[in-house]
Amino acid sequence: MVEKVIVAIDGGAASKAALEWALDRVVTLERMQGTPVQLELTTVVELGWYPAEGSDYSSQPAYERPLAEALRRVEQVAPSCRKTSYIRHGVPVDELARASATADLLVIGTNKTGVLAGTVFGTLPLRLAAHARCPVVVVPVNWQARGGHIVVGMENDVTALVAVDFAAREAERYKLPLDIVHAWNIPATVAVEYGAVLPYEEIRDAHARILSGATRRVRDAHPALHIAEVLEQGTAASVLVNASQTASLVVVGTHGRGAVGSLFLGSVSHDVLMNLPCPVAVVPRPAGERAESRPDSTEGVKKR
């Protein structure tokens, strides 16, 4: 089955990093699994934007040159890869989100330093990750290929389960170990209710059971996968970022759908993207899936 990967191109350094990440994926998957990948290189021309008068791009639209360079790079690194290129017109986040509906993966760089200011810059990766219909991989400008492990954040809801499934598939495809990371804290309501005597061990054990349940689910589906459990006290984003310092990919889920919710990522996804330890994959829950209420992580804690 052919995997379709869309790469956002704008000619900047981060855009080039995103392309290199996608090409590394093409070469690795073809070598290790024989999985063909179709690359779609796309750029978005914002309506009303024109190249600066008198620039080197006066005889060639600024948006065509980066695409041509990207196509040459694909030919150089992966000549057998199926590839297409598109020039879209409109609002970048809208056009890329629309394109994601036909893709298996969308790749975008961050910390852009190229000619087309505003195309892949600032908050665009954040907004795109919240709106996209397929997983979005955000690649930092300083990315370099390295081994390591894949890390996924495990919360206690359906969004996290989708992210864990994605991470497990990626780890299996790349033959890398998978770390399932779960953070926990003592809820303020519990602290108030129990006063000075907190059920520390009971709460930690409740979260350990959540993590173990997710791990068993993954092991049943991927018996050959090497899985490690990471259970730490702290905020989810900080624990996940710390666990990902030597990772090749970190995977998080996102919650946003609906008139208001779709404007924002969940706080964990947002904070991880703002502290990129490595490429980050943001996995949306399936279309039409409603957000489920989280079971109380302190369920089963006995009152003293």
Backbone torsions as a table, in degrees:
resi	resn	phi	psi	omega
1	MET	NA	129.6	-178.2
2	VAL	-78.2	132.3	175.2
3	GLU	-95.1	129.1	179.3
4	LYS	-99.2	123.1	-179.6
5	VAL	-121.2	124.3	176.0
6	ILE	-99.1	131.6	177.8
7	VAL	-117.0	124.2	177.8
8	ALA	-78.8	125.6	-175.1
9	ILE	-118.3	132.9	173.6
10	ASP	-142.6	0.7	177.6
11	GLY	91.5	-8.4	-180.0
12	GLY	-80.9	172.2	-178.3
13	ALA	-63.1	-40.1	179.8
14	ALA	-68.5	-36.5	176.3
15	SER	-61.0	-40.8	178.8
16	LYS	-67.1	-36.9	176.4
17	ALA	-63.3	-40.7	178.3
18	ALA	-62.0	-41.5	178.6
19	LEU	-64.7	-43.1	179.8
20	GLU	-62.8	-38.4	177.0
21	TRP	-62.5	-44.4	-179.6
22	ALA	-64.9	-38.7	179.1
23	LEU	-67.9	-38.1	176.0
24	ASP	-60.6	-38.8	177.8
25	ARG	-64.7	-44.2	179.5
26	VAL	-57.4	-52.1	-176.1
27	VAL	-64.5	-42.8	-177.7
28	THR	-66.0	-47.2	-177.4
29	LEU	-67.3	-36.5	178.7
30	GLU	-68.1	-37.7	-178.3
31	ARG	-73.8	-42.3	-172.4
32	MET	-87.6	-31.7	-174.5
33	GLN	-128.5	-8.3	-175.3
34	GLY	69.2	22.0	-178.7
35	THR	-83.2	117.0	178.5
36	PRO	-75.6	142.8	179.1
37	VAL	-122.7	131.6	174.6
38	GLN	-101.6	121.4	179.4
39	LEU	-97.8	130.0	170.5
40	GLU	-113.5	115.2	177.9
41	LEU	-94.1	123.4	-175.0
42	THR	-134.4	144.7	173.2
43	THR	-130.1	153.3	-177.3
44	VAL	-119.6	122.3	176.1
45	VAL	-93.4	115.7	179.1
46	GLU	-68.4	135.2	-179.8
47	LEU	-60.5	131.5	179.5
48	GLY	88.9	0.5	179.9
49	TRP	-95.6	138.3	177.7
50	TYR	-135.8	148.7	177.2
51	PRO	-62.7	153.4	179.2
52	ALA	-63.4	137.2	-178.4
53	GLU	-64.0	134.6	177.4
54	GLY	83.2	5.4	-179.8
55	SER	-80.4	174.4	178.5
56	ASP	-65.0	-11.9	-176.3
57	TYR	-96.9	9.0	-174.7
58	SER	-63.9	-30.2	179.9
59	SER	-96.3	-7.0	179.3
60	GLN	-143.5	120.9	-178.9
61	PRO	-49.8	137.6	-174.9
62	ALA	-60.2	-26.0	-177.0
63	TYR	-82.3	-13.7	-179.8
64	GLU	-83.5	-36.9	-176.5
65	ARG	-62.7	-47.4	177.9
66	PRO	-59.1	-37.2	178.2
67	LEU	-65.1	-42.7	179.5
68	ALA	-63.4	-41.0	178.3
69	GLU	-65.5	-39.5	179.4
70	ALA	-65.4	-41.1	178.1
71	LEU	-62.2	-40.7	177.4
72	ARG	-64.0	-36.8	179.1
73	ARG	-66.7	-38.8	177.0
74	VAL	-63.8	-43.3	178.4
75	GLU	-59.4	-37.4	-177.8
76	GLN	-70.6	-44.1	-172.9
77	VAL	-89.5	-40.2	-175.4
78	ALA	-136.7	71.1	-174.3
79	PRO	-61.1	-24.7	-178.6
80	SER	-87.4	-5.4	-177.2
81	CYS	-70.6	135.1	173.3
82	ARG	-72.1	131.7	-174.6
83	LYS	-145.3	148.0	174.4
84	THR	-139.6	164.3	176.5
85	SER	-136.3	144.6	-178.3
86	TYR	-136.2	142.3	169.5
87	ILE	-111.5	118.4	-179.3
88	ARG	-108.3	155.7	-179.7
89	HIS	-124.9	130.2	178.6
90	GLY	146.7	-156.0	176.9
91	VAL	-81.8	123.7	-173.3
92	PRO	-51.8	-48.2	-176.6
93	VAL	-65.1	-36.0	179.2
94	ASP	-68.5	-44.8	-177.6
95	GLU	-68.0	-41.0	179.1
96	LEU	-69.2	-38.8	176.9
97	ALA	-63.7	-40.4	178.0
98	ARG	-63.2	-42.2	179.4
99	ALA	-64.4	-31.4	-176.5
100	SER	-64.7	-19.4	-178.8
101	ALA	-65.2	-20.1	-179.3
102	THR	-109.0	11.3	-174.6
103	ALA	-116.2	160.8	172.1
104	ASP	-92.3	-23.8	-177.6
105	LEU	-157.1	141.5	175.8
106	LEU	-123.0	130.4	-175.1
107	VAL	-117.9	131.3	-178.7
108	ILE	-140.8	145.0	177.0
109	GLY	-93.0	165.3	177.4
110	THR	-135.2	161.0	-172.5
111	ASN	66.1	52.8	-176.4
112	LYS	-68.3	143.2	179.1
113	THR	-135.8	35.4	-173.7
114	GLY	-105.1	-161.7	-173.1
115	VAL	-77.8	-40.9	-173.2
116	LEU	-86.3	76.3	-176.2
117	ALA	-57.1	131.0	176.5
118	GLY	97.8	-9.0	-177.1
119	THR	-79.9	-54.0	176.9
120	VAL	-124.5	79.2	-168.7
121	PHE	-151.8	152.9	170.9
122	GLY	57.7	-120.0	-172.1
123	THR	-89.7	0.2	-177.6
124	LEU	-56.8	-47.7	177.5
125	PRO	-57.3	-37.8	178.8
126	LEU	-63.9	-48.3	-177.8
127	ARG	-68.0	-38.3	179.9
128	LEU	-66.0	-41.7	178.7
129	ALA	-61.4	-30.2	179.5
130	ALA	-76.8	-26.4	-173.7
131	HIS	-103.8	-21.3	-171.7
132	ALA	-63.9	150.8	-179.9
133	ARG	-95.6	-2.5	176.6
134	CYS	-132.4	168.2	176.3
135	PRO	-58.2	140.8	179.1
136	VAL	-115.6	127.8	174.7
137	VAL	-103.8	121.1	178.7
138	VAL	-102.0	119.3	-173.8
139	VAL	-106.8	123.6	178.0
140	PRO	-69.4	152.5	-174.4
141	VAL	-61.5	-26.9	-177.5
142	ASN	-94.8	18.3	-176.4
143	TRP	-61.9	138.8	171.3
144	GLN	-137.5	142.3	-179.1
145	ALA	-61.7	135.0	177.7
146	ARG	-155.4	159.7	175.2
147	GLY	-78.7	-154.9	179.5
148	GLY	122.5	-154.5	-176.6
149	HIS	-125.5	169.9	174.3
150	ILE	-106.4	134.5	-176.4
151	VAL	-117.7	136.6	177.5
152	VAL	-131.9	138.8	176.7
153	GLY	-85.0	130.8	-178.2
154	MET	-112.3	111.2	170.9
155	GLU	-103.8	-176.4	-174.9
156	ASN	-105.1	56.8	178.0
157	ASP	-154.3	174.1	-174.8
158	VAL	-66.0	-31.7	179.6
159	THR	-60.4	-43.5	-179.6
160	ALA	-66.2	-36.6	179.1
161	LEU	-62.2	-39.4	177.1
162	VAL	-63.5	-42.1	178.6
163	ALA	-64.7	-40.6	178.9
164	VAL	-63.4	-41.9	178.4
165	ASP	-61.7	-42.9	178.4
166	PHE	-62.0	-47.0	-178.7
167	ALA	-61.9	-39.8	179.8
168	ALA	-64.0	-41.8	177.9
169	ARG	-63.0	-42.9	178.9
170	GLU	-63.3	-44.2	179.7
171	ALA	-61.9	-40.8	179.1
172	GLU	-66.5	-40.8	-178.9
173	ARG	-66.5	-39.2	-179.3
174	TYR	-88.6	-4.5	-177.8
175	LYS	57.8	47.2	179.0
176	LEU	-117.3	152.4	175.0
177	PRO	-69.1	154.3	-178.9
178	LEU	-118.2	129.1	172.7
179	ASP	-105.3	122.1	174.8
180	ILE	-100.2	116.5	-171.2
181	VAL	-108.1	130.0	177.1
182	HIS	-131.9	126.3	178.5
183	ALA	-103.4	151.0	179.7
184	TRP	-144.2	153.9	175.4
185	ASN	-142.1	160.8	174.1
186	ILE	-83.3	115.7	-178.3
187	PRO	-58.1	145.5	-179.3
188	ALA	-59.5	-36.5	-179.2
189	THR	-63.8	-36.3	178.1
190	VAL	-69.3	-41.0	179.7
191	ALA	-61.0	-40.5	179.5
192	VAL	-68.1	-41.7	-176.2
193	GLU	-67.3	-39.8	-175.2
194	TYR	-90.8	-13.7	179.8
195	GLY	67.2	-134.2	-174.6
196	ALA	-75.4	-21.7	-178.1
197	VAL	-99.6	100.6	-176.1
198	LEU	-99.4	139.7	179.5
199	PRO	-80.2	61.8	-173.6
200	TYR	-54.9	-53.1	-175.7
201	GLU	-64.7	-39.1	-179.6
202	GLU	-64.4	-41.9	-180.0
203	ILE	-67.5	-43.2	177.9
204	ARG	-61.6	-42.1	-180.0
205	ASP	-64.3	-36.3	177.7
206	ALA	-62.8	-41.7	177.9
207	HIS	-70.8	-33.8	176.5
208	ALA	-62.5	-36.8	178.1
209	ARG	-67.6	-37.3	176.2
210	ILE	-60.5	-47.0	-179.6
211	LEU	-64.8	-42.8	-179.7
212	SER	-63.8	-36.4	177.7
213	GLY	-63.0	-42.2	177.8
214	ALA	-65.3	-40.4	-179.9
215	THR	-64.5	-43.7	178.0
216	ARG	-60.3	-40.2	179.9
217	ARG	-61.3	-41.8	179.8
218	VAL	-70.6	-41.4	-179.1
219	ARG	-64.4	-35.3	177.6
220	ASP	-63.5	-38.8	-177.8
221	ALA	-83.5	-26.6	-176.6
222	HIS	-134.8	73.2	-173.0
223	PRO	-62.9	-23.4	-178.1
224	ALA	-87.9	-4.7	-174.1
225	LEU	-79.8	136.0	175.5
226	HIS	-86.9	119.0	-173.3
227	ILE	-122.9	135.4	174.0
228	ALA	-120.6	141.0	176.4
229	GLU	-97.7	134.2	176.8
230	VAL	-124.5	112.1	179.6
231	LEU	-117.6	116.4	-177.1
232	GLU	-134.5	146.9	173.9
233	GLN	-85.3	132.9	-180.0
234	GLY	148.8	-176.5	176.8
235	THR	-73.4	147.0	-173.9
236	ALA	-59.6	-44.4	-176.5
237	ALA	-65.3	-45.5	-177.5
238	SER	-66.5	-39.9	177.7
239	VAL	-63.7	-41.8	-178.3
240	LEU	-67.9	-43.0	178.6
241	VAL	-63.4	-44.0	179.6
242	ASN	-62.9	-36.7	-178.8
243	ALA	-75.4	-10.6	-172.4
244	SER	-107.4	9.9	-174.2
245	GLN	-62.0	-30.5	-180.0
246	THR	-112.4	16.0	-176.1
247	ALA	-84.2	158.6	173.5
248	SER	-92.2	-20.7	179.3
249	LEU	-159.2	138.6	171.8
250	VAL	-118.3	138.0	-174.3
251	VAL	-119.0	132.2	176.8
252	VAL	-133.9	156.2	173.8
253	GLY	-97.0	166.4	175.7
254	THR	-135.6	150.6	-171.8
255	HIS	-97.3	-27.2	-160.1
256	GLY	-66.3	120.9	166.0
257	ARG	-151.1	156.5	179.8
258	GLY	102.6	171.6	-172.3
259	ALA	-59.7	-39.9	179.8
260	VAL	-100.4	-44.1	-175.0
261	GLY	-60.0	-31.6	-176.1
262	SER	-71.9	-10.6	179.3
263	LEU	-78.7	-16.0	-170.5
264	PHE	-133.7	149.5	167.3
265	LEU	-82.1	164.6	168.2
266	GLY	-64.7	157.9	-175.3
267	SER	-61.5	-35.4	-179.8
268	VAL	-66.1	-48.9	178.9
269	SER	-58.2	-45.5	-179.6
270	HIS	-59.6	-49.3	-175.4
271	ASP	-67.5	-35.5	177.4
272	VAL	-66.4	-42.1	178.8
273	LEU	-66.5	-28.2	178.0
274	MET	-79.8	-8.8	-179.8
275	ASN	-132.2	51.8	-171.2
276	LEU	-54.3	110.2	175.2
277	PRO	-84.2	-19.9	-175.2
278	CYS	-174.8	-179.8	173.6
279	PRO	-53.8	138.7	-177.9
280	VAL	-119.3	127.5	174.7
281	ALA	-99.9	122.9	177.5
282	VAL	-106.0	118.3	-172.2
283	VAL	-108.3	117.8	177.6
284	PRO	-78.0	156.0	173.8
285	ARG	-75.2	159.4	-176.9
286	PRO	-56.4	147.3	179.0
287	ALA	-57.6	134.8	178.8
288	GLY	86.8	-7.6	-179.9
289	GLU	-77.0	125.5	178.5
290	ARG	-82.9	148.3	175.8
291	ALA	-64.9	130.4	179.4
292	GLU	-96.4	144.9	176.3
293	SER	-68.9	145.1	-177.7
294	ARG	-81.6	133.7	172.4
295	PRO	-60.6	148.0	179.4
296	ASP	-64.2	117.9	-176.6
297	SER	-67.0	-14.2	178.2
298	THR	-97.4	9.2	178.7
299	GLU	-58.3	134.8	-179.3
300	GLY	95.0	-7.9	176.3
301	VAL	-76.5	123.3	-176.6
302	LYS	-81.9	138.9	175.0
303	LYS	-75.6	142.3	179.3
304	ARG	-86.8	NA	NA
